[in-house]
Amino acid sequence: MIRRPPRSTQGVSSAASDVYKRQWYIERPTDQISEINIFPESEDVKTDKAQLSFKREKDGTWRVIDYLVGKESRLVDEEKWQQLLPIVKGPDGVDVAVHKVRDRDYSQWGIGDNSAAVEIRFQNTTEQGTKYTDGSLLLIGDLEPGGEAYYGKSAEEGITQPVLLFPKIWVETLLGIYDDIPYAQ
């Protein structure tokens, strides 16, 4: 059984929204990305095996596992992946829709335990030289009424959780990878 990262639900003027964005996602160069996991919306996250897992190998190549098919990783088409990676690395142009959700009920924005999710992991090094992996798990909700962005939020605990607006192009590009997985030939 494939285990999804824990999903829990937990809510700013333009200048203030930058502070919130830095709390849930720190943009890093694409060469620091070590793994990207894409989870489509699910009826039952406990039994659903749907997950695409992209991992960077030590030699810099990328491999993908489609857990609906099996557990074997396949090489990613490098040319296609290099076109996707600048978009996949993280959403640009994120805004805050709702600054704080007091009751931590995000269902009115389509955000919950069964939401689509994107996990982006990064390799990092401490000042002492210790290597570690950190990352962000972002939950994706409904398309907002204007049709330009999707509601979403960070799944991280312990910080104020605003309802964010993820650009439509970012969400649809990521979730669309399921329709055209960039396997190498």
C-alpha positions in Angstrom: 0.0 0.0 0.0 1.3 3.4 -0.9 1.3 5.8 2.0 0.5 9.4 1.2 2.1 12.2 3.3 -0.2 13.1 6.3 -3.0 15.3 5.3 -4.5 17.5 8.0 -6.5 20.7 7.7 -5.8 23.8 9.7 -6.3 30.6 7.6 -3.2 39.5 4.6 -2.7 42.9 2.2 -0.2 42.2 -0.6 2.9 42.9 1.4 1.6 40.9 4.3 0.8 37.9 2.1 4.5 37.6 1.1 5.2 36.7 4.7 2.6 33.9 4.7 3.9 32.6 1.3 7.4 32.4 2.7 6.1 30.3 5.7 4.4 27.6 3.5 6.8 27.6 0.5 10.4 28.7 0.1 11.3 28.9 -3.6 14.5 27.2 -4.4 16.5 26.6 -7.7 15.3 23.7 -9.7 18.7 21.9 -9.2 17.8 21.6 -5.5 14.5 19.7 -6.2 15.0 16.1 -5.3 11.5 14.7 -5.5 8.0 15.7 -6.7 4.9 13.7 -5.7 1.5 14.3 -7.4 -1.6 13.0 -5.8 -4.9 13.4 -7.7 -8.2 14.1 -5.9 -9.3 10.9 -4.3 -12.5 9.2 -3.1 -10.6 7.4 -0.3 -7.0 8.4 0.5 -6.5 5.4 2.7 -7.0 2.9 -0.2 -6.2 5.0 -3.3 -2.9 4.1 -4.8 -2.9 7.0 -7.4 0.4 8.8 -7.1 3.1 9.9 -9.5 6.5 10.1 -7.8 9.4 11.8 -9.6 12.8 11.4 -8.1 16.2 12.8 -9.1 18.9 10.2 -9.2 22.5 10.8 -8.0 23.6 11.2 -11.6 21.0 14.0 -12.2 18.5 11.9 -14.2 14.9 11.8 -13.2 12.8 8.6 -12.8 9.0 8.3 -12.3 6.8 5.7 -10.6 3.1 5.6 -11.5 1.8 3.6 -8.5 -1.4 2.8 -10.3 0.7 0.7 -12.7 3.2 -0.7 -10.2 6.3 0.1 -8.2 8.9 0.0 -10.9 10.5 3.4 -11.8 10.9 4.4 -15.4 13.3 7.0 -16.8 11.8 10.4 -17.6 12.2 12.0 -21.0 14.9 14.6 -20.2 13.8 17.1 -22.9 10.1 17.0 -21.8 11.0 17.2 -18.1 13.3 20.2 -18.6 10.3 22.0 -20.2 8.1 21.1 -17.3 10.5 21.6 -14.4 10.4 25.4 -14.3 6.6 25.2 -13.9 6.6 22.1 -11.7 9.1 23.5 -9.2 6.5 25.7 -7.5 3.7 28.1 -8.1 4.6 31.7 -9.2 2.1 34.4 -8.6 0.4 32.9 -5.5 -2.0 35.2 -3.7 -4.0 35.0 -0.5 -7.8 34.6 -0.8 -8.6 34.4 2.9 -6.2 35.4 5.5 -7.3 33.2 8.4 -9.8 30.4 8.7 -10.8 30.4 12.3 -12.6 27.0 12.4 -10.0 25.3 10.2 -12.8 24.1 7.9 -11.6 24.5 4.3 -14.4 22.6 2.7 -16.1 25.6 1.1 -13.0 26.0 -1.0 -12.9 22.3 -1.9 -9.9 21.7 0.3 -9.9 18.6 2.6 -8.4 15.2 3.2 -9.4 14.0 -0.3 -8.0 17.0 -2.2 -5.4 16.7 -4.9 -2.0 17.5 -3.5 1.6 18.3 -4.6 4.6 17.5 -2.5 7.9 19.2 -3.5 11.1 18.0 -1.7 14.4 19.7 -1.7 18.0 18.7 -0.8 19.6 21.2 1.5 22.7 21.5 3.7 23.1 23.0 7.1 25.9 25.5 8.0 27.7 22.5 9.6 27.5 20.6 6.3 24.8 18.1 7.3 22.6 17.2 4.3 18.9 16.9 4.8 15.6 16.9 2.8 12.8 19.3 3.4 9.7 20.2 1.4 6.2 21.4 1.1 2.9 19.6 0.8 0.3 21.8 -0.9 -3.4 20.8 -1.0 -5.4 21.9 -4.1 -9.1 22.8 -3.9 -11.7 24.2 -6.3 -11.2 26.6 -9.2 -12.1 30.1 -8.0 -15.1 31.8 -9.7 -13.0 34.0 -11.9 -11.4 30.9 -13.4 -7.8 32.1 -13.0 -6.6 30.2 -9.9 -7.3 27.3 -7.7 -7.9 27.5 -4.0 -5.3 25.8 -1.9 -3.3 25.7 1.3 -0.2 24.2 2.9 -0.6 21.0 4.8 2.0 22.1 7.3 0.9 22.2 11.0 1.5 24.9 13.5 1.4 28.1 11.3 -1.5 30.3 10.3 -3.1 28.7 7.3 -4.5 31.2 4.8 -6.5 30.0 1.8 -4.1 30.6 -1.1 -4.8 31.1 -4.8 -2.5 28.9 -6.9 -2.3 29.9 -10.6 -4.4 27.8 -12.9 -1.5 27.1 -15.3 0.5 25.6 -12.4 -2.3 23.4 -11.1 -3.5 22.1 -14.5 0.1 21.5 -15.7 0.9 19.4 -12.7 -2.4 17.4 -12.6 -2.3 17.1 -16.3 1.0 15.1 -16.1 -1.2 12.1 -15.4 -2.6 12.3 -18.9 0.8 12.5 -20.5 3.5 11.1 -18.2 6.9 12.1 -19.7 8.4 8.7 -20.0 11.6 8.3 -21.9 11.2 6.2 -25.1 
